[in-house]
Structure formats: structure tokens, C-alpha cells
Amino acid sequence: MAVTDEAILRIKEMITSGELGPGERLPPEKELGERLGLSRNSLREAVKALEVMRVLDVRRGDGTYVTSLEPRLLLEALTFVVDLHTDHSLVEIFGVRRILEPAAASLAALHMTDEIADSLQLQIDETDAEGSIEELVSHDVAFHQGIVDASGNEYLARLVESISGGTVRARIWRGITQQGAAKRTIDEHRAILTALRRGDPELAAARMLTHVSGVEEWLREATPPEDVA
């Protein structure tokens, strides 16, 4: 194991064991290095890596702290990775959405309140199928994120958020509007919401699966053949 990897593992163990908790400050570099039997260089490299991963927060002149470790923070790097991927990778990533979002819709149906449902309804009512791509993307983000947030599972919600980048959404909506299918897509949102209001997890999951699968199929067909495995 590389020395830096070992240093990362040792700091991780301090956090997972409860020795260091969210928001707590790490011991001074010299003290921490001696305690873990690590050189300053390997410790510094480990801290840099964990800072990029949003596990640690280095505050110049103050010290190094464990972050809140909230799912939204730790999964930020995944959003960056998704935006860098190729067309073929985006097809596969959308396939992951097809697996996760029906499950989120099923859970959301069990936790749905009038307030949340009314908020989703407002998102739909304020969306014009003839609107700009930016407006349609904004609606799509708010609608789908509202559902996964209502699932009650923070990690599931943040994972879906991380793989649902605006870049691929804009491409999809551009294609949907060119095909004159924007209204149909928004109607599918209405159908999903109806199932959520009924508190029917199976129906909500089925309608979400149909909706996401349809968009995934469009994305697959729009992807150049040479990019598809």
C-alpha cells in the first residue's frame, strides 16, 4: 500500500471509529503524524486528497477540520465526474436513474403530503411545453428532485441528484422539444404525481419507470452507434 493511501486509511479509521466526528478539528500536523507513525509529507498528501473528497476542510491559519460529512457534500465529486463522461457513459448513467428513481417514487408515495404534492403540482402548472430549454430543464430538475427528496432517504436523494446533471438534461429536453414531445413528457409528470397523491407506491414506481425508460431509450437512439457498446 502506498504511504499516502495508508495515511488516508488511518485518518478514515479515526473518523469511522468516532475518534473524530463531524466538525471536529484534527490534532496539529506534528502530533498527528507522530501518533499515526506517518511522515509529514504523506500526511499532507492524505489531507489534500481528503479535502478534495470533501471529507476534510483545511482552514488556513486555523487548522484542519472534519466536514459535516453530509451526503450532499460527499457526493459533489460524482456530479463533476458525470459531467465529464462520454455519450456512452451518459446512457449507462441514465440506466442507473432508471433503477433508482422508481424506487424513490415508491418511497415518496408513502411519505407524500399535501404540501409536497401541491409544490410538485405548481411545478407542472407553471411549465409551458413551448417554453425555453432552460425553463424546461429547471422544471425537470425541480420535479424529479422534489420526488427523490420526498423519499425520506437522504443518500438516495443525493445520489440521484449527483447523477442528474444539467448538461445531459438540456440535451434530452432539446431532443424532446424537437420531436414535439414536450407536452407528452409533462403529461407523464402529471401521471406520476397522480399516483403519488393516491399514496400508491407500486403505481408511482411503474409510472416513473415508464417515464425514465422512455427518455433513456431516446438518449440511446440519439447516441452515435460507435459510442454504444
Secondary structure as the mmCIF struct_conf table of DSSP 4:
data_model
#
loop_
_struct_conf.conf_type_id
_struct_conf.id
_struct_conf.beg_label_comp_id
_struct_conf.beg_label_asym_id
_struct_conf.beg_label_seq_id
_struct_conf.end_label_comp_id
_struct_conf.end_label_asym_id
_struct_conf.end_label_seq_id
HELX_RH_AL_P HELX_RH_AL_P1 VAL A 3 THR A 16
TURN_TY1_P TURN_TY1_P1 SER A 17 GLY A 18
BEND BEND1 GLU A 19 LEU A 20
TURN_TY1_P TURN_TY1_P2 PRO A 22 GLY A 23
HELX_LH_PP_P HELX_LH_PP_P1 GLU A 24 GLU A 24
STRN STRN1 ARG A 25 ARG A 25
HELX_LH_PP_P HELX_LH_PP_P2 LEU A 26 PRO A 28
HELX_RH_AL_P HELX_RH_AL_P2 GLU A 29 LEU A 36
TURN_TY1_P TURN_TY1_P3 GLY A 37 GLY A 37
HELX_RH_AL_P HELX_RH_AL_P3 ARG A 40 VAL A 52
TURN_TY1_P TURN_TY1_P4 MET A 53 ARG A 54
BEND BEND2 VAL A 55 VAL A 55
STRN STRN2 LEU A 56 ARG A 59
TURN_TY1_P TURN_TY1_P5 ARG A 60 ASP A 62
STRN STRN3 GLY A 63 VAL A 66
HELX_RH_AL_P HELX_RH_AL_P4 PRO A 71 LEU A 74
TURN_TY1_P TURN_TY1_P6 LEU A 75 LEU A 75
HELX_RH_AL_P HELX_RH_AL_P5 GLU A 76 LEU A 84
HELX_RH_AL_P HELX_RH_AL_P6 ASP A 87 HIS A 111
HELX_RH_AL_P HELX_RH_AL_P7 ASP A 114 ASP A 125
TURN_TY1_P TURN_TY1_P7 GLU A 126 GLU A 126
TURN_TY1_P TURN_TY1_P8 ALA A 129 GLU A 130
BEND BEND3 GLY A 131 GLY A 131
HELX_RH_AL_P HELX_RH_AL_P8 ILE A 133 ASP A 149
TURN_TY1_P TURN_TY1_P9 ALA A 150 SER A 151
BEND BEND4 GLY A 152 GLY A 152
HELX_RH_AL_P HELX_RH_AL_P9 GLU A 154 SER A 162
TURN_TY1_P TURN_TY1_P10 ILE A 163 ILE A 163
HELX_RH_AL_P HELX_RH_AL_P10 GLY A 166 GLN A 178
TURN_TY1_P TURN_TY1_P11 GLN A 179 GLY A 180
HELX_RH_AL_P HELX_RH_AL_P11 ALA A 182 ARG A 198
TURN_TY1_P TURN_TY1_P12 GLY A 199 GLY A 199
HELX_RH_AL_P HELX_RH_AL_P12 PRO A 201 ALA A 222
BEND BEND5 THR A 223 THR A 223
HELX_RH_3T_P HELX_RH_3T_P1 PRO A 225 ASP A 227
#
